[in-house]
Amino acid sequence: MKFVDYVTIYAKAGHGGRGCVSFLREKFKPMGGPDGGDGGKGGDIIFKADIQLNTLLDHKYKRHYKARNGGHGKGSNKHGANGEDLIIKVPTGTVIINAATEEVIADLTSDAAEAVILMGGRGGKGNAHFKSSTYQSPKFAQPGEDGQETGLILELKLIADVGLIGMPNAGKSTLIGAISAARPKIGPYPFTTLVPNLGVVKFKEYMSFTVADIPGIIEGAHDGAGLGIQFLRHAERTSLLLHLVDISQYIEDDPVEILNVINRELSFYAETLAAKDQIVVGTKQDIAGDGVRLDCLRQYCKQHEMPFFEVSAAASLGLEELVSYVSARLKDMKTIDSPVT
């Protein structure tokens, strides 16, 4: 299934039904009074989170949504039926934004969470409402009100405990594949991962946490270089970031500069993201060669009091220690999932 995490749609709530102008006309009641019923309320536009969904793909191809109008009032004081609400299902983690004002209307972060985004119009009152002691035969009724309508932006932000960040080919996909059941695409070329991957890591058979593999960013990503920063929204909800740096002997760049480049791009995107707790992970330990780049990165992290681990996902080195530490950190932060059965 194609991953889509940003779409724009147009939605309109239902129009209220008009009130009825009617007078009672029955045998033996030739001068019956007004009996026009009220119009029904228009249907609302409601968004509902569904944990079974993981993409906004459906909304990419269907861009217009309209709730049912309210029914018109009738004689004999019969009210029109209320218009049926339109419930639009979206993945859990979807943010709904007013396209015109860019105001966040709702953030559906839990399964089955609902939000009424647009209200249906009120039904008009029938002429029976306007009868009084001085006005016995009102010959008018109210029209129904228009339902609210607007353009909406739907933005999906994956909900995960841990986000994996780093340069392309830093080993993020290999790591998430090694510690979870996720099976991301892995290849020896830039930008192998084109969409975020989500995996569940089980630790010692009684607890778990979720990890999101964020597609690689490069220097200048905030200006659109590479894949840009379009996927960093998925790191915003994470509690902890694993910052992967390739320390293999085949990379010439300074590992400390690589670390700082990515952190600068995080700052350009959002200071709150750059301020998240990070664990630095030196990857591809099995091909570190003389270890000069590894030592350089290790010393830097020690000087700046940053947690540091060296691993090889391909050779299964250091993974248990890393997962154990991450689990403990998340438990301290009280974000870890409930026990897995």
N, C-alpha and C positions, 0 to 999 in steps of 0.2 A: 504494500500500500504506500502511495506517495505521501511524504511528510510535508504538510503545509501548516505553518504556524502564524500566518499573518494574512488577514483578508479584510476587505471592506464590503459592507452590505448596506442595503436600504430597507428600512422596516416601517410599517404603518399599522397602528392600532385601528380597530374597527370604528366605524362611524355610528353614532347613536341613532336609534330609530326615531322617526318623527311621531309626535303625538297626534291623536285622531280628533277630528271635529265631527261629532255625532250627537243626535238627539233621540231620546227614547220614543219610539213609535210603535205602540202596541194597541191592540183592541181594548177599548174602554179606558185608554190613557192617551187621548189625543194631544194633550199638552204636556207630555213627558219632558223632563228636563234633560240637560246635557249629560251624555254618558260616554264621551270619548276617552279611551284608555291611553296610558302613557307608552311611549316608545321604549324599547329595551336598550340596555347599555351595550356599547360596542366592546368587542373582545380585546383583552390586553395582549401585549407581546411579553412573553415570559421566557427567560433563559434558564436552563437547568443543566447543572454539571453532571456528566456521566463518566465514571471511572473506566468504563469499557472502551471509551473513545480515546484515541491518541493523536488525532490530526484534525485540522479544519478543512480537509479536502472537500467535503460536501458543500461547504459554503463558498468555495471558490467558483463552483459552477452554477450554484443557485444564489443569486445576489439580491433578489427582491422577496420580501416576506410581508404578508398582509393578513391580519386577523379578520374574523367574520364581523360584519355589521350587525347592529341590533335590529330586531324586528320592529315594524311599525305598529303603533297602537291601533285598536279596532273599537267598534261600537260595543255597547253593553259592558263598558268598563273593562274590556279585555286588554291587558298589557302585552306589548310585544315581547318576544323572547330575547333574553340577553345573548349577544354574540358570543360564540365559543372562543375562549382564549387560545392563542397560538403558542405552544411550548416548543422552543427551539433548543435542542440538545447540543451541548458543546463539551469538549474534553475538560476534565478537572484541571484547574490551573489557568483557565481562560479569563483574560481581562477584557471588559467591555468598555469602550471609549466613545464619547461623542465625537464624531468626525469633524464637526464644525468648530467646537470649542476646545477639543483635545482634553476634556475633563473625563476622568475615570468615573464611570457610573457604577460599575460593580466589578468585584474580583472574586470569582468562584473557586475557592481553594479547597473545598471539601466535596466529596461525592454526594450527589442529590441536592446540593445547595441550589436555591432558586432566587431569582431576582426579577421583579416586575420592572421592565425597562421602559415601556411605553404604555400609557393608560388609554383605554378605550373611551370614546366620547359618551357623555351622559345622554340618556334618552330624553326626548322632549315630552313635556307634560300635555296630556289631552285636555280638551275644553272643560271636562268635568271639574278640573282643578280650579277653574277661574269663576265658577258660579258663586255669587254672593247675594245678600239680601237686596242689594240695589242693582245687581246685574244678573238677571235670571237666565239669560240665553246667550252666553258668550259664543261667538262664531269664529273663534280662532284657537289655535294650539301652537305649541312650540315646535320648531324643527329640532332634530337631534344635533348634538355637538360633534364636531370633527374629532377623530381620534388623533393622538399625538403621532408624529412621524419625524424621522430624521435619518441621516446616514450614521452608520456605526462602524467602528474599527474593532475587529476581534483579534486579540493578540494572545497566543498561547505561550505560557511560560511553564516549562516542565517543573514538577515538584520533586526535588531530590535532596537527600541529606548531604551528598558530596558531589562537587563538580570537578571534572578533570580538565585542566587547562594546560596550554603549552604550544610550542611551535608545531607546524605540520611534521609528521613522522617522528614525534618525540616518544611515541609508544603508547599513546592513550588507548587506542583501540585494542592493542595487544593486551594491555593491562586489564581493561574492563572484561575482555574475553577470558582472561586467566582467573579472575577472582569472582566472576558471576556467570550466569547462564546466557548472557548476551552473546550474540555471534555477529559482531560488526564486520564490515568489509575491511580487509587488511591488505595493503599493497605497498611496494617500495617506490612510491611516487608521491609528489606533493598533493595535499588535499584529498587523500583517499576517503576520509570521512566527509560527506557532503551534508549530512543532517545529524542532529544529536542522537545518541544511542542511550538507552536507559537500561540499567541492570540492577538486579537485587543481589546483594552480597550476604550470604549466610555465614554467621560466625559461631563456631562451636555448637551448632545445631539447636541453639535456643534463642538467638537474637539475629536481627538482620538490619541492614540499612541499604538505601538506594543510592546509586551512583549514576551521574549523567556525564557522558563523554561529549564535551563541547568541541565542535570542529575547530581545527587549528587556526590561530590568528598569527599575523606577522606584523613587522614594523610598518606603520602607515595604515593599519587596518581601519583606524577611525576616519581616514580619508577615502576608504573604499578599496584599499589594496587587498589582494587575495580574495578571500570570501567576505572581507569587511568585518563588521562587528554585529552582523544581523543575528547571530546565534548567542551573543552574550546575554541576552535577556533570560536565557535558560539557566544562567549561573546566578542570577539575582536572588532566587529563592533558596539557594543552597546555604547550609550552615557552615560549611567547611570547603576549602579549595585544596586540591592536590595539584601542585604546580610541577609538571613533569619536565625535566631537562635531560636531553640526550648527552650522556657523558662517554659515549663510545670513542674509540681512537680515530674513527673515520670522519669526525666532525672537526673542522679547524677553528670555528668561532669560539670565542671566550664564553664559557658556560655562565659566568656571572653576568656578562652583558646580555646574553640570551634571556636570563631570568629578569633582568631589569627592563628589557624591551617590552616583554609581555606585561609587566606590572605598569609600565607607562601607558600602554594601550588600555588597560583596565581603568586607569585614572581618567583617561580621555572620555571613556564611556560613562563612568559613574564613580565618584569618589567612594560611595558606599560599597561598591563592589571591590575596589582596590583595598578597602580597609578590612575586608573579611579575613578571618584566620586562614593562614596558609601552612601547608606542610610541603616542603620541597622534596621531590623524589628524583634522584638521579637514576635514569633508566639505562638499560642495555649494559649492565654491570659485567656480563659475561664477555663482552668485547671491549672492555675499558683500556686494554693495552697496558702501557706503563703506569696508568692511573694518575697521570699528571692533572688531567682535566677534572677527574673525580676529586682529588685532593684540594684543588682550587675551589671547587664548589662547596665542599665540606667545610673548609676553613672559613669561607665567607658566611655560611649559615651559622657557624659557631660564633663568629664575631657579632653577628646581628641577632643572636638568640632565636634562630628560626629552626623548628624541628626538621631534621634531615634524615632521609632513608635512601639506601642504595638498593636497587632491585634489578632483576632480570625476569621479566614476565615470560620470555621464551624458554628460559632455563629453570623457571620456578625458584628463583633465588630471592630471599628476603620478603616474600609475599606475606607469609604468616605474621611476621613481625609488624609489617605495615598495617595489615588488616586489624590486628590486635590493638595497635595504637590508635587507629582511627575509631574503632569501636569504643574504646575507653574515652576518647575525646568527645564523641557524640553523646555518650552516656552522661558525661559531666555536663554537657550542654543541654541535656534532656530532650534531644531530638530523635533518639534512636527508636525504631519501631518496637511494637509489642512483640513478645516472644512468638516464634514461628512454630506452628504445630506440625 
